[in-house]
Amino acid sequence: MIPCYFLIDEQMEDSIPDAGSLVFRNNGHAVVLRAESLTYDLQGYWPGHLMTRWQLSPRGWVCFVSDDVYHGDYFAYPGRYLVYDSDFRPTDFFGLTQLDRHFAQRVVTHSYDDNCLVDEDGPDGSYYLRIYGRLDKPAKGEFPISSAKVLRHDNSVFVLNGHSPMALSKLDLLLKPIWQREFDNQGGGMPNQKLFYYQNSIIALLSSFRLDYKGADIVALDDATGEILWQQHLPYLIEFFHLAGDRLYLSSQLHGYWCVLCAKTGNIFLQQQVEGSEDDIIRCRYLWPFDEYLLLHNGFDRLTVIDQASGEHLADIDMSPEFSLSHVPPKVIDEYVYVMLGAGGDGMQFSYAGVMALSRKRLHQGPPYTVDVEPYLGVTHSAVAYGDIDYYDIQISCAELGDVLRFGQIEMRKVAQRHSYNFFGNMDKNVKQRLNKHFDGRLQLSIGRAALKNPDDSKIDLLVQLYNQHYQNGFIAPATRKPLSVSWRYV
C-alpha cells in the first residue's frame, strides 16, 4: 500500500534543507511529514500569519513572518514581515529585522550565505538585479534585467534575460559582465526559461508560452568563455525542465511529449508522446526521476511508472477519487518521493488536498501499486439560530491522523445556498451579508466516539480552543455581533 494523507487547505512550507521532512502550515498548527510518520506542531507556527520559505543568510536559515493576521482578502495582504531564525527567535536578514511584502517576495530565490540578490524597480520603470552585503547599506552592484532567471555559482552570477532577443550573461559578484551571448527568441510572448549549472557549463532552456510557437531550444555554454558546447532544438513547447545527475528531464503538456537528454552532449536518450495527448493536452505533465524509474504525471489522475533505461511503461498508480495530482512538482527526500495532491474532480486546485509518500522499497517491489487513503471521518454538526438547530446545515471535515484529531474546512448551507469559509477560516466578505440575520454563531460538533481510533478529549478540546481563539477577530455572528464559537460533544 502507498499511503496518502489528507491535508485540507494546508500551504506547503519547505522544511529547513536537509531536515528530511516536509512541513505544511494551517491555522494554529503545522503538519510535519517524515517518511510515513505524520505529526503535528502546535507551538512553532502562528495562526493566520503568512510565512515565506526558509532563506539562507549570514545568520543561518531564516524565514519571514507577517506581523499581521491575513484574513483571506486577496487585496489586503499584510504589508510587513518580521525575520525569525530556525528556532523561531527574532533575528535579522542581511541587517534588516523587518521587510515589506514586495521586498520579502523578491529576495526569496536569491539569498546566499554571504550576499543577497534582489530584483528592484529602477527610476525609469525598468528593472535591475542588485547585490547587497547588507540590505541597510547601498548595493554593491546592479545589472539591468527583464523577465530574468538568475543563478549563482561560486563567484559568478548567470542571468538569462527573457525579452527578444534572449541574452545569457555571466557576471562577477559586483554584477559586472564577463561575457554575454544573444539568442533569437522566435517564440516571443512570455518566455519560459530555466538555468542549471553542470560540469563547468551553464545549461539554459529557451522557450515560450505562446501557443502558436511549436518549438524550444536547449543550449549549453562553456562557463569560462560563453562558447556554445551543444544546442538541441525540440519541436514542441516545454513546460517542465529539470536536471538530475547527468540527465535533463523535460515534458510538454501542450504537445504531450516527454524527453530525457544527456546533460553533457545534448543527445536524446528517450523521447515519447503520451497516448491520447492529441485529444487531451493535460496528459503529459511533470517528469521526475526516482532511482531507475521515471515518474510521469499522466494527467491529473494517474502517476505512470516508466523504466528509465528503456522507456518501457511499467505500471500506473491511479489516484483515489478523493485526490488528483497537484500542479506542484514532487519532492525527493532520502528514501521517499513525496507526490503533492490536489482535491479530486477536475484537478485544477491551487491548494493542497494531501500528499502521497512513495518509498523506494515499495516502488522496487513492483506492481500492482495501490493507494491507501488514511481514514477521513465525517462529523455531524448543528448551528443554533434562536433555538432552531435545524435551520442550517453545517459540514465540517474531520481527519484522525496518528494521535491527533483535526478539523478542516467549515462549510455552511442555508436552505439551497452554500457558503464556504475561506482559506483562513473567515467568511468571505461578499458572503457575510447573505447569511440569515438570526444566526447567532454557535456551532456544535457531534463526534462519533466509536469511529475514533484513539479517543482523547484533550486533543479535541485543544483544537476547538485554537479555532475559537482564531475566530475572535474573524467572523461576527449577525444576531449577536459576537465571534463565531465552536463546542463539541460525543454521540
MOLIN-V528809 format. One line per field, one symbol per residue. ss: DSSP state (2 for helix, 1 for strand, 0 for the rest). phi: phi as a letter, one per 40 degrees, with the letter a starting at -180 (. if undefined). Layout:
ss: ???
phi: ???
This chain:
ss: 01111100001111000000011111001111110011111000000000100011100111111100000000000001111110000100100101112222222220100001111110000011111100000000111110001111100111111000011111100000111111100000001111111100111111110000000111111100000111111100000111110011111100001111110000011111100000000000001111001111110001111110000011111100001110000011100111111110000000000111111222220000001110011111111110010001111111111001111111111100111110000010222200000000011111102220000022222222222222200001000000101111110
phi: .bcbbcbcgcbcbdcddgcgabbbbacgabbbbbfbbbbbbbbcbbcgccacccbcadcgcbbbbccbcccgcdcbcdcbbbbbcccfbdabbfgbcabcdcccccccbbbbcbabbbcbccccgcbbcbbbcbccbcccaaacbafcbbabbfbbbbbbccccccbbbbbccbgccbaabbbccccggccbbabbbafgbbbbcbaaccccbbaabbbbbcdcbgcccaabbbcacbcbaabagbbbbaabccbgbbabbcccbgcccbaabcdgcccacbcbbcbbcafcbbbbccgbbabccbcccbgcccabbcccdcbbccccccbbbfcbbcccbbcchcgcbbbcbiabbbcddccccgccbbcbcddbccbcaabbbfgccccbbbbbcbbbbgbbcbcbcbbbbbfbbbbbccdbgbcccccdccccccccgcbbcbbccccccbdadcccdccccccccccdbbcbcccbfbcdbbbaacb
